[in-house]
Amino acid sequence: MALFTYKRSDGSTINIEYDPDAPCNICGEPIRRLSTAGPNICPWCDIGQCRYCGVNMTMISSTRGGGRSLQQWPQHMKYHKLPEPQTDPLR
């Protein structure tokens, strides 16, 4: 477990304990660092940027457009784990 301390505008602090090895709810990769979205989403998915290649994607809720972007993101992350270069579904 890791501990992150947020400093509030009034000078007080909030301590958040999180597991840096827990999988992100969107991409499935380890969280590593705490995101402003909370302890269940990695910072890269929080801003919609791939941690490996830097491609950006706006994450759209599954209630809008059928959630196509949320469905494509895990597929894109799997692309980086393939042994040989394949066609990236987001490029």
N, C-alpha and C positions, 0 to 999 in steps of 0.2 A: 504494500500500500504506500501511496505517496500523499503528501500534504501540500496544499496550495493555500496561500493566504491572500484574500482580496482586501484591498484597502478601500474603504467607503469614503464618500465625500465629506462625511462628518468627522473623519479621523479614526473611527472605529474599524475593526477588522473582522472578517469572517473566515474561518478555517474550513476548508473542504478537503475531505479525505477521499481519494479515488484510487482505482487500480490501473496503473499505466499499461498493463498487459492485457486488460479486458478488450474484447473486440468492439469496434465501432458498430453502431446499429445500422449504418448505411453501407460502408465499404467492407466491413469485416476485418480490417487491419487493426493491430493494437493501437489503442488510443495515444499512448506515449506522453502526451501533455494534456492538461485540462483545457477545455474549450469554453468559450462564453456561452455556448449552447447547453452546457452541463456535462456531467461525467459519462454520458453514454454516446457522445458523438465526438469524433476526433476533430482537432482544429482545422484540418484540411477539408473535411466534408462540411464543416461549419461555414467555410468561405467558398466552397465549391471549386477547390483546386486540387488536382492530383498531386500527391506527395512525391511521385516518381518522375513525372514528365512535365508537370506544371500546366497541363491543359485545364482550362476553366470550363465549368458547366454550372449553370443556374439550376439549383435543386428546386423542383416544383412539386408541390403536394400531390399525393395520389388522388385527391379529389378534383384536381385540375388537369385536363389533358390525359387522364388515365395514368398519371404518374410515370410517363415515359422516361424522364430524366433519372428518376430514382431507380428504375429498372435497368437502365443502361450503365449506371455507375459501377455496380459490382462486376458486371461483365468487363468493363474497362480495367478494373483493378486486376482481374484474372489474366488479362492480356499481358501484364507485366511479369507474371509468373510462368509464362510459357517458355519452354526451353529454346525455341527458335522464333525469330521475328515473324509475326503474323500481321494481318491487316487490322489496325486499331479501329474498333467500331465507332469511336468518337472523332476520328480525323478524316 
